[in-house]
Amino acid sequence: DLTAVKAKIKAKDYAGALAELRDIAEDTQQADVYNLLGFTLRKTGDYKTALTYYTKALELKPDHKAAREYLGELYVETGDMNKAKEQLASLTQLCPSGCEELEDLQKAIDTKVTK
């Protein structure tokens, strides 16, 4: 159950969330778990390890919209706008009529471009 983990992430208790997520990841291979590991690590500035977990999430579930959004945001934060736009293109295909993940990544890209 990821409810407790999500609560810790929302409270910015990234260390607590990471400990729980790593325990869960030892027992199960779930795209959602890997995505949250990537998100939590990205928020702590560990982009390299975050990238590994986003990649694992997308290997298990290529149409994982949140993983695509967060991976795109990682690329925005690390200055790789071309790769960020690749994730945006994937989300555009996954969400032909739009979705929150697509909007959020578009905002992140637009904000970076105008800064």
N, C-alpha and C positions, 0 to 999 in steps of 0.2 A: 504494500500500500504506500503510495507516494504522497499521501496527504500531509503527513508530518514533515516530510522533506520539503514539500512546496511551501509549507508554513515557515520553515527555517529560512528558505531562500527569500521569501517575501520580507522576513525580518532582517535580512542581510547577515544571517548567521551562516556564512559560507563554510566555515570549518566544520560546524555541526552537520550541515547538509552533506558535505563531502564524505565524512566518516560513514554516515548512513548509506549514501549512494554506493560507496565502494563495497560495503557489506552486501547490499542487494545485488550488485553487479557480479560478485563472486558466485552467487547462486543461480543467476538467471541472465540470459542474453536478451535484453529488451531494448528496442530502439528508444523508448521513452526514457529509460534509465540512462543510457549513453548520452542522449540529448541533454538531460539535466546535468549530468557530469560535465559535459562540455560547457553548458551555460555557467555553471558555478565556477569552473576553472577560468573561464573567460572573465568573469567578474572579479576574480582575484589577480588577473593580469597574466595568467599562465596560458598564453595563446597557443603555444606549441602542443601542450597536452590536450587543450580544449579541441584543437583541430583533429587530433587523433580520435577523440570520442565522437565528434560530429560525423567524422568519416565512417566510424563503426555504425552509428545510428542509421546513416543513409545506405550503408551496405545491407543492413537488415531490412530497411524500409525506405526505398528510394523516393517515395512520395510523402515522406514525413515533412509536413509543411513547417512546423516549428524549427526542426533541425536546419532546414534550408534557410529560414529567416535568420536564425542565430549564427549560422556559418557565414551568411552574407554580412551580418553585422560585425563578425570577427574580421572579415576582410576589410570592411570600412574602417574599423578601428586600427588596423595595421597598415592602412594606406593602399591596399590592393583593390582598387576600384573596378578593374576589369573582372576579377573573380567575383566581386560583390554583384556586379551586373549579370554574371552568369547565373548566380543563384536567383536573382530577380527574374531572369528569363524563365528559369525552371518554375518559379512560383506563378508566373503569368500563365504558363501552360497548365499547372495544377489547379489554378483558380481563374478560369476564363471569365467569370462574372465578378471577380474580386474576392478578397478575403483579408482578414486582419493581418496575417503574416506578411502578405504582399504589401499592404499599406504601410506597415511598420518598417519594413526594409526600405521601401521607397523613401520614407521620411528620413531614415538614417543616411541614405545616399544623398538626398537633397540637402540635408543639413551639412554634411561634410563638404559637398561641392560649393556651397555658398560661404563657408568659413574661410 
